[in-house]
Amino acid sequence: MHTGPPPSNPNEARYTELDALRGVAALTVVFHHFRIMALGEAKGPRWLTLFNPLTTGHEAVMLFFLLSGFVLSLPYLRGRGQGYPIYLLRRILRIYAPYLFALALAVGGAAIWHSGLDRSGWSHETWSEPVSGRLVLEHVLMIGNYNWEQFNTAFWSLVVEMRVSIVFPLLFLMVHRLRVRTALLLFLVISSAAVLGEQYAFASERSLDSVKYGAVFICGIVLAGNFERVSAWFRGVRGAWRWAFALVSFVIYCWGHHIASEVPRQFGLDLWLITLGAAGFMVLAINAQRVRVVLNSVVPRFLGRISYSLYLVHGTVLFALTYLLGSRLPVMAQLLVYVPASLLLAYLFCIVVEEPFLQVSRRVGKLARATQTTATAAAMAGPPA
């Protein structure tokens, strides 16, 4: 496995390979939800686990959280962090505003097709009841332990994303001051406490999700702060050890949940394994030349561009098509309709909704930096003579 050079200017580099990695992961979520819709949530024969790399939905969400913690840390590490109001405004424009448009699409679908599907138990959690104004408002406000799968099965993770984003600057300041071992121990303790809380019903599962999965952001912060050191270590590894690193990362990411299920008391072991595997993927994406070549090819880069839009709209496409075509087409034919339809709607959503908000967010950031630079220059110049 060849190792690529580090970015020419780490302080300014944007890791485009990570965007592509996010896009590939988003596609596995698309396949994951189709698999559950078609086959149900039962484990089925063991040979089905061979397809896990194509349907790692839950694992992909852990990768998204890890990437968020990593990417949100970079401005602070590079000395380009902005004030909290600007940070929060940009986060709202980047995540929350497109979510509201996707919510409108999902609510429209629920208003038309709400009823119980004769499919898996999972399918009954979405579009199973009439649209209510209260539930729409709860989705808009993201407050409380509401039924956050009723309109779109993927929206639960956006609740976690936004809640953690609100406190992320404080989380970064706290974690970045800790030693690596202490920060990772904090991740283990928080995730374990949340898992135990779910098992013993100390609190509702929904209220603990933000804590359990928010802990993954801690690993993203640690990885960002030590990424150059980790990359240097990987570049120093030779021959078969690089392949072993890649293989272990692949196995614990794709099958970490199954490995942990063999342990009587997990204490969050599946979350730890998946997060570790996802971190390994990030190291490979930046430093392994062959992986970089693949991720910088046309299809992964396109998937990276539309990844957030794809994540937002694919559930709405899946449920709409299931109501329309579920009893008229065989499963494979539905898949051949569902995937292109999801990609097409995601692309349209990306250019019409997501990217305009992204451009506004970037303008806000540039304006804030320009204002800060002007104020700094004026302060250095001192009062007029």
Secondary structure as a PSIPRED ss2 file (coil, helix, strand):
# PSIPRED VFORMAT (PSIPRED V4.0)

   1 M C   1.000  0.000  0.000
   2 H C   1.000  0.000  0.000
   3 T E   0.000  0.000  1.000
   4 G C   1.000  0.000  0.000
   5 P C   1.000  0.000  0.000
   6 P C   1.000  0.000  0.000
   7 P C   1.000  0.000  0.000
   8 S C   1.000  0.000  0.000
   9 N C   1.000  0.000  0.000
  10 P C   1.000  0.000  0.000
  11 N C   1.000  0.000  0.000
  12 E C   1.000  0.000  0.000
  13 A C   1.000  0.000  0.000
  14 R C   1.000  0.000  0.000
  15 Y C   1.000  0.000  0.000
  16 T H   0.000  1.000  0.000
  17 E H   0.000  1.000  0.000
  18 L H   0.000  1.000  0.000
  19 D H   0.000  1.000  0.000
  20 A H   0.000  1.000  0.000
  21 L H   0.000  1.000  0.000
  22 R H   0.000  1.000  0.000
  23 G H   0.000  1.000  0.000
  24 V H   0.000  1.000  0.000
  25 A H   0.000  1.000  0.000
  26 A H   0.000  1.000  0.000
  27 L H   0.000  1.000  0.000
  28 T H   0.000  1.000  0.000
  29 V H   0.000  1.000  0.000
  30 V H   0.000  1.000  0.000
  31 F H   0.000  1.000  0.000
  32 H H   0.000  1.000  0.000
  33 H H   0.000  1.000  0.000
  34 F H   0.000  1.000  0.000
  35 R H   0.000  1.000  0.000
  36 I H   0.000  1.000  0.000
  37 M H   0.000  1.000  0.000
  38 A H   0.000  1.000  0.000
  39 L H   0.000  1.000  0.000
  40 G C   1.000  0.000  0.000
  41 E C   1.000  0.000  0.000
  42 A C   1.000  0.000  0.000
  43 K C   1.000  0.000  0.000
  44 G C   1.000  0.000  0.000
  45 P C   1.000  0.000  0.000
  46 R H   0.000  1.000  0.000
  47 W H   0.000  1.000  0.000
  48 L H   0.000  1.000  0.000
  49 T H   0.000  1.000  0.000
  50 L H   0.000  1.000  0.000
  51 F H   0.000  1.000  0.000
  52 N H   0.000  1.000  0.000
  53 P H   0.000  1.000  0.000
  54 L H   0.000  1.000  0.000
  55 T C   1.000  0.000  0.000
  56 T C   1.000  0.000  0.000
  57 G H   0.000  1.000  0.000
  58 H H   0.000  1.000  0.000
  59 E H   0.000  1.000  0.000
  60 A H   0.000  1.000  0.000
  61 V H   0.000  1.000  0.000
  62 M H   0.000  1.000  0.000
  63 L H   0.000  1.000  0.000
  64 F H   0.000  1.000  0.000
  65 F H   0.000  1.000  0.000
  66 L H   0.000  1.000  0.000
  67 L H   0.000  1.000  0.000
  68 S H   0.000  1.000  0.000
  69 G H   0.000  1.000  0.000
  70 F H   0.000  1.000  0.000
  71 V H   0.000  1.000  0.000
  72 L H   0.000  1.000  0.000
  73 S H   0.000  1.000  0.000
  74 L H   0.000  1.000  0.000
  75 P H   0.000  1.000  0.000
  76 Y H   0.000  1.000  0.000
  77 L H   0.000  1.000  0.000
  78 R C   1.000  0.000  0.000
  79 G C   1.000  0.000  0.000
  80 R C   1.000  0.000  0.000
  81 G C   1.000  0.000  0.000
  82 Q C   1.000  0.000  0.000
  83 G C   1.000  0.000  0.000
  84 Y H   0.000  1.000  0.000
  85 P H   0.000  1.000  0.000
  86 I H   0.000  1.000  0.000
  87 Y H   0.000  1.000  0.000
  88 L H   0.000  1.000  0.000
  89 L H   0.000  1.000  0.000
  90 R H   0.000  1.000  0.000
  91 R H   0.000  1.000  0.000
  92 I H   0.000  1.000  0.000
  93 L H   0.000  1.000  0.000
  94 R H   0.000  1.000  0.000
  95 I H   0.000  1.000  0.000
  96 Y H   0.000  1.000  0.000
  97 A H   0.000  1.000  0.000
  98 P H   0.000  1.000  0.000
  99 Y H   0.000  1.000  0.000
 100 L H   0.000  1.000  0.000
 101 F H   0.000  1.000  0.000
 102 A H   0.000  1.000  0.000
 103 L H   0.000  1.000  0.000
 104 A H   0.000  1.000  0.000
 105 L H   0.000  1.000  0.000
 106 A H   0.000  1.000  0.000
 107 V H   0.000  1.000  0.000
 108 G H   0.000  1.000  0.000
 109 G H   0.000  1.000  0.000
 110 A H   0.000  1.000  0.000
 111 A H   0.000  1.000  0.000
 112 I H   0.000  1.000  0.000
 113 W H   0.000  1.000  0.000
 114 H C   1.000  0.000  0.000
 115 S C   1.000  0.000  0.000
 116 G C   1.000  0.000  0.000
 117 L C   1.000  0.000  0.000
 118 D C   1.000  0.000  0.000
 119 R C   1.000  0.000  0.000
 120 S C   1.000  0.000  0.000
 121 G H   0.000  1.000  0.000
 122 W H   0.000  1.000  0.000
 123 S H   0.000  1.000  0.000
 124 H H   0.000  1.000  0.000
 125 E H   0.000  1.000  0.000
 126 T C   1.000  0.000  0.000
 127 W C   1.000  0.000  0.000
 128 S C   1.000  0.000  0.000
 129 E C   1.000  0.000  0.000
 130 P C   1.000  0.000  0.000
 131 V C   1.000  0.000  0.000
 132 S C   1.000  0.000  0.000
 133 G H   0.000  1.000  0.000
 134 R H   0.000  1.000  0.000
 135 L H   0.000  1.000  0.000
 136 V H   0.000  1.000  0.000
 137 L H   0.000  1.000  0.000
 138 E H   0.000  1.000  0.000
 139 H H   0.000  1.000  0.000
 140 V H   0.000  1.000  0.000
 141 L H   0.000  1.000  0.000
 142 M C   1.000  0.000  0.000
 143 I C   1.000  0.000  0.000
 144 G C   1.000  0.000  0.000
 145 N C   1.000  0.000  0.000
 146 Y C   1.000  0.000  0.000
 147 N C   1.000  0.000  0.000
 148 W C   1.000  0.000  0.000
 149 E C   1.000  0.000  0.000
 150 Q C   1.000  0.000  0.000
 151 F C   1.000  0.000  0.000
 152 N C   1.000  0.000  0.000
 153 T C   1.000  0.000  0.000
 154 A C   1.000  0.000  0.000
 155 F H   0.000  1.000  0.000
 156 W H   0.000  1.000  0.000
 157 S H   0.000  1.000  0.000
 158 L H   0.000  1.000  0.000
 159 V H   0.000  1.000  0.000
 160 V H   0.000  1.000  0.000
 161 E H   0.000  1.000  0.000
 162 M H   0.000  1.000  0.000
 163 R H   0.000  1.000  0.000
 164 V H   0.000  1.000  0.000
 165 S H   0.000  1.000  0.000
 166 I H   0.000  1.000  0.000
 167 V H   0.000  1.000  0.000
 168 F H   0.000  1.000  0.000
 169 P H   0.000  1.000  0.000
 170 L H   0.000  1.000  0.000
 171 L H   0.000  1.000  0.000
 172 F H   0.000  1.000  0.000
 173 L H   0.000  1.000  0.000
 174 M H   0.000  1.000  0.000
 175 V H   0.000  1.000  0.000
 176 H H   0.000  1.000  0.000
 177 R C   1.000  0.000  0.000
 178 L C   1.000  0.000  0.000
 179 R C   1.000  0.000  0.000
 180 V H   0.000  1.000  0.000
 181 R H   0.000  1.000  0.000
 182 T H   0.000  1.000  0.000
 183 A H   0.000  1.000  0.000
 184 L H   0.000  1.000  0.000
 185 L H   0.000  1.000  0.000
 186 L H   0.000  1.000  0.000
 187 F H   0.000  1.000  0.000
 188 L H   0.000  1.000  0.000
 189 V H   0.000  1.000  0.000
 190 I H   0.000  1.000  0.000
 191 S H   0.000  1.000  0.000
 192 S H   0.000  1.000  0.000
 193 A H   0.000  1.000  0.000
 194 A H   0.000  1.000  0.000
 195 V H   0.000  1.000  0.000
 196 L H   0.000  1.000  0.000
 197 G H   0.000  1.000  0.000
 198 E H   0.000  1.000  0.000
 199 Q H   0.000  1.000  0.000
 200 Y C   1.000  0.000  0.000
 201 A C   1.000  0.000  0.000
 202 F C   1.000  0.000  0.000
 203 A C   1.000  0.000  0.000
 204 S C   1.000  0.000  0.000
 205 E H   0.000  1.000  0.000
 206 R H   0.000  1.000  0.000
 207 S H   0.000  1.000  0.000
 208 L H   0.000  1.000  0.000
 209 D H   0.000  1.000  0.000
 210 S H   0.000  1.000  0.000
 211 V H   0.000  1.000  0.000
 212 K H   0.000  1.000  0.000
 213 Y H   0.000  1.000  0.000
 214 G H   0.000  1.000  0.000
 215 A H   0.000  1.000  0.000
 216 V H   0.000  1.000  0.000
 217 F H   0.000  1.000  0.000
 218 I H   0.000  1.000  0.000
 219 C H   0.000  1.000  0.000
 220 G H   0.000  1.000  0.000
 221 I H   0.000  1.000  0.000
 222 V H   0.000  1.000  0.000
 223 L H   0.000  1.000  0.000
 224 A H   0.000  1.000  0.000
 225 G H   0.000  1.000  0.000
 226 N C   1.000  0.000  0.000
 227 F H   0.000  1.000  0.000
 228 E H   0.000  1.000  0.000
 229 R H   0.000  1.000  0.000
 230 V H   0.000  1.000  0.000
 231 S H   0.000  1.000  0.000
 232 A H   0.000  1.000  0.000
 233 W H   0.000  1.000  0.000
 234 F H   0.000  1.000  0.000
 235 R H   0.000  1.000  0.000
 236 G H   0.000  1.000  0.000
 237 V C   1.000  0.000  0.000
 238 R C   1.000  0.000  0.000
 239 G C   1.000  0.000  0.000
 240 A H   0.000  1.000  0.000
 241 W H   0.000  1.000  0.000
 242 R H   0.000  1.000  0.000
 243 W H   0.000  1.000  0.000
 244 A H   0.000  1.000  0.000
 245 F H   0.000  1.000  0.000
 246 A H   0.000  1.000  0.000
 247 L H   0.000  1.000  0.000
 248 V H   0.000  1.000  0.000
 249 S H   0.000  1.000  0.000
 250 F H   0.000  1.000  0.000
 251 V H   0.000  1.000  0.000
 252 I H   0.000  1.000  0.000
 253 Y H   0.000  1.000  0.000
 254 C H   0.000  1.000  0.000
 255 W H   0.000  1.000  0.000
 256 G H   0.000  1.000  0.000
 257 H H   0.000  1.000  0.000
 258 H H   0.000  1.000  0.000
 259 I H   0.000  1.000  0.000
 260 A H   0.000  1.000  0.000
 261 S H   0.000  1.000  0.000
 262 E C   1.000  0.000  0.000
 263 V C   1.000  0.000  0.000
 264 P C   1.000  0.000  0.000
 265 R C   1.000  0.000  0.000
 266 Q C   1.000  0.000  0.000
 267 F C   1.000  0.000  0.000
 268 G C   1.000  0.000  0.000
 269 L H   0.000  1.000  0.000
 270 D H   0.000  1.000  0.000
 271 L H   0.000  1.000  0.000
 272 W H   0.000  1.000  0.000
 273 L H   0.000  1.000  0.000
 274 I H   0.000  1.000  0.000
 275 T H   0.000  1.000  0.000
 276 L H   0.000  1.000  0.000
 277 G H   0.000  1.000  0.000
 278 A H   0.000  1.000  0.000
 279 A H   0.000  1.000  0.000
 280 G H   0.000  1.000  0.000
 281 F H   0.000  1.000  0.000
 282 M H   0.000  1.000  0.000
 283 V H   0.000  1.000  0.000
 284 L H   0.000  1.000  0.000
 285 A H   0.000  1.000  0.000
 286 I H   0.000  1.000  0.000
 287 N H   0.000  1.000  0.000
 288 A E   0.000  0.000  1.000
 289 Q H   0.000  1.000  0.000
 290 R H   0.000  1.000  0.000
 291 V H   0.000  1.000  0.000
 292 R H   0.000  1.000  0.000
 293 V H   0.000  1.000  0.000
 294 V H   0.000  1.000  0.000
 295 L H   0.000  1.000  0.000
 296 N C   1.000  0.000  0.000
 297 S C   1.000  0.000  0.000
 298 V H   0.000  1.000  0.000
 299 V H   0.000  1.000  0.000
 300 P H   0.000  1.000  0.000
 301 R H   0.000  1.000  0.000
 302 F H   0.000  1.000  0.000
 303 L H   0.000  1.000  0.000
 304 G H   0.000  1.000  0.000
 305 R H   0.000  1.000  0.000
 306 I H   0.000  1.000  0.000
 307 S H   0.000  1.000  0.000
 308 Y H   0.000  1.000  0.000
 309 S H   0.000  1.000  0.000
 310 L H   0.000  1.000  0.000
 311 Y H   0.000  1.000  0.000
 312 L H   0.000  1.000  0.000
 313 V H   0.000  1.000  0.000
 314 H H   0.000  1.000  0.000
 315 G H   0.000  1.000  0.000
 316 T H   0.000  1.000  0.000
 317 V H   0.000  1.000  0.000
 318 L H   0.000  1.000  0.000
 319 F H   0.000  1.000  0.000
 320 A H   0.000  1.000  0.000
 321 L H   0.000  1.000  0.000
 322 T H   0.000  1.000  0.000
 323 Y H   0.000  1.000  0.000
 324 L H   0.000  1.000  0.000
 325 L H   0.000  1.000  0.000
 326 G C   1.000  0.000  0.000
 327 S C   1.000  0.000  0.000
 328 R C   1.000  0.000  0.000
 329 L C   1.000  0.000  0.000
 330 P C   1.000  0.000  0.000
 331 V H   0.000  1.000  0.000
 332 M H   0.000  1.000  0.000
 333 A H   0.000  1.000  0.000
 334 Q H   0.000  1.000  0.000
 335 L H   0.000  1.000  0.000
 336 L H   0.000  1.000  0.000
 337 V H   0.000  1.000  0.000
 338 Y H   0.000  1.000  0.000
 339 V H   0.000  1.000  0.000
 340 P H   0.000  1.000  0.000
 341 A H   0.000  1.000  0.000
 342 S H   0.000  1.000  0.000
 343 L H   0.000  1.000  0.000
 344 L H   0.000  1.000  0.000
 345 L H   0.000  1.000  0.000
 346 A H   0.000  1.000  0.000
 347 Y H   0.000  1.000  0.000
 348 L H   0.000  1.000  0.000
 349 F H   0.000  1.000  0.000
 350 C H   0.000  1.000  0.000
 351 I H   0.000  1.000  0.000
 352 V H   0.000  1.000  0.000
 353 V H   0.000  1.000  0.000
 354 E H   0.000  1.000  0.000
 355 E H   0.000  1.000  0.000
 356 P H   0.000  1.000  0.000
 357 F H   0.000  1.000  0.000
 358 L H   0.000  1.000  0.000
 359 Q H   0.000  1.000  0.000
 360 V H   0.000  1.000  0.000
 361 S H   0.000  1.000  0.000
 362 R H   0.000  1.000  0.000
 363 R H   0.000  1.000  0.000
 364 V H   0.000  1.000  0.000
 365 G H   0.000  1.000  0.000
 366 K H   0.000  1.000  0.000
 367 L H   0.000  1.000  0.000
 368 A H   0.000  1.000  0.000
 369 R H   0.000  1.000  0.000
 370 A H   0.000  1.000  0.000
 371 T H   0.000  1.000  0.000
 372 Q H   0.000  1.000  0.000
 373 T H   0.000  1.000  0.000
 374 T H   0.000  1.000  0.000
 375 A H   0.000  1.000  0.000
 376 T H   0.000  1.000  0.000
 377 A H   0.000  1.000  0.000
 378 A H   0.000  1.000  0.000
 379 A H   0.000  1.000  0.000
 380 M H   0.000  1.000  0.000
 381 A H   0.000  1.000  0.000
 382 G C   1.000  0.000  0.000
 383 P C   1.000  0.000  0.000
 384 P C   1.000  0.000  0.000
 385 A C   1.000  0.000  0.000
